[in-house]
Amino acid sequence: MSRKKKEAKQKASTRHLMNTKAITDYSLQTYGHGELVYFLIKPSNISVLSEESIGARIYALMTVLKGIAEIEMLCLNSRENFEDNKQFLHSRMEQEQNSVICKLLEKDLNFLDRIQVQMATAREFLIIIRLRDEKQSEVFPYLSRIEKSLKEQGFIASRAGSEDIKKLLAVYFEQNVTTEKFEDFDGERWVILNE
């Protein structure tokens, strides 16, 4: 990497590094890669579906994909990932000499395992539409057609709002969704505006 590129990267803001220009009520605006609109798809529990039902779900998804060329898909955890914590606890248990501390570490590890099992099905499936040069007057009818197409094919889908998008970013970049409300600016809840 050239020196100028390294210097430019060091000066880039966090938003530039994340390629996140702004979050609107219905999209994520990026730097030079269009505007991303997310549709949240509620997953089906295929473990209880018959083979025919699974085939029908696959065919329905194929129908949606054929009808909308701009679709991108994303699957991610919708909850925290504890793998780093579990690896840390394992390494501490190997190093620890005190048997009482080892038992406590083992209890912590078992607790994380129980939480992870409870959240094993906590996945989010998203269909992403990348808007590039669409006229503003055409955007909402276009997005409504996509949502209607998803619902006609039997998918439980909804367009992600700004809070949903913030949660997606928190999960994707930080693997953390422990907050109830995401701030637009760090420390925003502590600022008291004088009116």
C-alpha positions as CSV (number, residue, x, y, z in Angstrom):
1,M,0.0,0.0,0.0
2,S,1.4,3.4,-1.0
3,R,2.2,6.0,1.6
4,K,-0.5,8.3,0.4
5,K,-3.1,5.6,0.7
6,K,-2.0,4.8,4.2
7,E,-2.2,8.5,5.2
8,A,-5.7,8.8,3.6
9,K,-6.9,5.7,5.4
10,Q,-5.6,7.0,8.7
11,K,-7.5,10.3,8.2
12,A,-10.7,8.7,7.0
13,S,-13.6,9.0,9.4
14,T,-15.3,5.9,10.9
15,R,-18.2,6.5,8.6
16,H,-15.9,6.3,5.6
17,L,-14.3,3.2,6.9
18,M,-17.7,1.6,7.4
19,N,-18.9,3.0,4.1
20,T,-21.9,4.5,5.9
21,K,-22.8,8.0,4.9
22,A,-26.2,8.3,6.6
23,I,-29.1,6.3,7.9
24,T,-32.5,7.4,6.7
25,D,-35.9,6.3,7.8
26,Y,-35.8,3.5,5.2
27,S,-32.2,3.0,4.0
28,L,-28.5,3.1,4.6
29,Q,-26.7,5.6,2.3
30,T,-23.2,4.7,1.4
31,Y,-20.2,6.5,-0.2
32,G,-20.3,5.7,-3.9
33,H,-22.1,2.3,-3.6
34,G,-25.7,3.4,-3.7
35,E,-28.4,3.5,-1.1
36,L,-29.2,0.1,0.6
37,V,-32.8,-0.8,1.5
38,Y,-33.2,-3.8,3.8
39,F,-36.2,-6.1,3.9
40,L,-36.3,-8.3,7.1
41,I,-37.5,-11.8,6.4
42,K,-38.9,-13.8,9.2
43,P,-37.3,-17.3,8.9
44,S,-39.3,-20.5,8.6
45,N,-38.4,-23.4,10.9
46,I,-37.6,-25.9,8.2
47,S,-36.9,-28.6,10.7
48,V,-40.6,-29.1,11.2
49,L,-41.6,-28.7,7.5
50,S,-42.2,-31.6,5.1
51,E,-40.0,-32.2,2.1
52,E,-42.8,-30.8,-0.2
53,S,-43.1,-27.7,2.0
54,I,-39.4,-27.1,1.9
55,G,-39.5,-27.5,-1.9
56,A,-42.3,-25.0,-2.1
57,R,-40.3,-22.4,0.0
58,I,-37.3,-22.9,-2.3
59,Y,-39.5,-22.4,-5.4
60,A,-41.1,-19.3,-3.8
61,L,-37.6,-17.8,-3.1
62,M,-36.5,-18.6,-6.7
63,T,-39.6,-16.8,-8.0
64,V,-38.8,-13.7,-6.0
65,L,-35.1,-13.8,-7.1
66,K,-36.1,-14.2,-10.8
67,G,-38.5,-11.2,-10.5
68,I,-36.1,-8.8,-9.0
69,A,-32.6,-8.6,-10.5
70,E,-31.2,-6.1,-8.0
71,I,-31.6,-8.4,-5.0
72,E,-28.7,-9.1,-2.6
73,M,-29.1,-11.4,0.3
74,L,-27.6,-11.4,3.8
75,C,-27.9,-13.7,6.8
76,L,-26.5,-12.8,10.2
77,N,-26.8,-13.5,13.8
78,S,-29.4,-11.3,15.5
79,R,-27.8,-11.7,18.9
80,E,-24.4,-11.5,20.5
81,N,-21.8,-14.1,19.6
82,F,-20.0,-15.5,22.7
83,E,-17.3,-17.5,20.9
84,D,-14.5,-15.1,21.8
85,N,-15.6,-15.1,25.5
86,K,-15.7,-18.9,25.5
87,Q,-12.3,-19.2,24.0
88,F,-11.0,-16.8,26.7
89,L,-12.6,-18.9,29.4
90,H,-11.1,-22.1,28.0
91,S,-7.6,-20.5,27.9
92,R,-8.0,-19.2,31.5
93,M,-9.1,-22.6,32.7
94,E,-5.9,-24.2,31.2
95,Q,-3.7,-21.6,32.9
96,E,-5.5,-21.5,36.3
97,Q,-3.9,-23.4,39.2
98,N,-6.6,-22.7,41.8
99,S,-9.3,-25.3,41.6
100,V,-12.0,-23.0,43.0
101,I,-11.3,-20.4,40.2
102,C,-11.4,-23.3,37.6
103,K,-14.9,-24.3,38.9
104,L,-16.1,-20.7,38.6
105,L,-14.7,-20.4,35.1
106,E,-16.4,-23.6,34.2
107,K,-19.7,-22.3,35.5
108,D,-19.3,-19.1,33.5
109,L,-18.6,-21.3,30.4
110,N,-21.7,-23.4,31.0
111,F,-23.8,-20.3,31.5
112,L,-22.6,-18.9,28.1
113,D,-23.3,-22.3,26.5
114,R,-26.9,-22.2,27.8
115,I,-27.4,-18.7,26.5
116,Q,-26.0,-19.6,23.1
117,V,-28.3,-22.7,22.9
118,Q,-31.3,-20.5,23.7
119,M,-30.3,-18.2,20.9
120,A,-29.3,-20.8,18.4
121,T,-32.1,-20.0,16.1
122,A,-31.6,-16.2,16.4
123,R,-30.8,-15.5,12.8
124,E,-31.9,-12.7,10.6
125,F,-32.4,-13.0,6.9
126,L,-32.4,-9.9,4.8
127,I,-33.0,-9.0,1.2
128,I,-31.1,-5.9,0.2
129,I,-32.0,-3.6,-2.7
130,R,-29.3,-1.3,-3.8
131,L,-30.7,2.0,-5.2
132,R,-28.4,3.9,-7.4
133,D,-29.9,6.6,-9.5
134,E,-33.6,6.1,-9.0
135,K,-35.8,9.2,-9.0
136,Q,-37.2,9.9,-5.5
137,S,-40.7,9.7,-6.8
138,E,-40.2,6.2,-8.1
139,V,-38.4,4.8,-5.0
140,F,-41.4,4.1,-2.7
141,P,-43.6,2.5,-5.4
142,Y,-40.7,0.3,-6.4
143,L,-40.0,-0.8,-2.8
144,S,-43.7,-1.4,-2.2
145,R,-43.8,-3.7,-5.3
146,I,-40.9,-5.7,-3.9
147,E,-42.5,-6.0,-0.5
148,K,-45.8,-7.1,-2.1
149,S,-43.9,-9.7,-4.2
150,L,-42.3,-11.1,-1.1
151,K,-45.6,-11.4,0.7
152,E,-47.3,-12.9,-2.3
153,Q,-44.8,-15.7,-2.2
154,G,-45.5,-16.4,1.4
155,F,-42.7,-14.7,3.1
156,I,-43.2,-12.6,6.2
157,A,-41.3,-9.5,5.3
158,S,-41.1,-5.9,6.3
159,R,-38.9,-3.0,5.3
160,A,-36.3,-2.1,7.9
161,G,-36.6,1.3,9.5
162,S,-33.7,3.4,10.9
163,E,-33.6,1.5,14.3
164,D,-33.6,-1.8,12.5
165,I,-30.6,-0.6,10.4
166,K,-28.7,0.6,13.4
167,K,-29.3,-2.8,15.1
168,L,-28.0,-4.6,11.9
169,L,-24.9,-2.4,11.9
170,A,-24.3,-3.1,15.6
171,V,-24.6,-6.9,15.1
172,Y,-22.5,-6.8,11.9
173,F,-19.6,-4.7,13.1
174,E,-19.7,-5.3,16.9
175,Q,-21.7,-8.4,17.5
176,N,-23.6,-6.5,20.1
177,V,-27.2,-5.7,20.5
178,T,-27.4,-5.1,24.2
179,T,-29.0,-1.7,24.0
180,E,-32.7,-0.9,23.7
181,K,-32.2,2.3,21.6
182,F,-29.3,3.2,19.4
183,E,-28.0,6.7,19.5
184,D,-27.2,8.7,16.4
185,F,-24.2,10.2,18.1
186,D,-22.0,8.8,20.8
187,G,-23.1,10.2,24.2
188,E,-26.3,11.7,22.7
189,R,-28.4,10.6,25.7
190,W,-26.2,12.6,28.1
191,V,-26.4,15.9,26.3
192,I,-29.0,18.4,27.6
193,L,-29.9,20.9,25.0
194,N,-30.7,24.5,26.1
195,E,-33.8,25.7,24.6
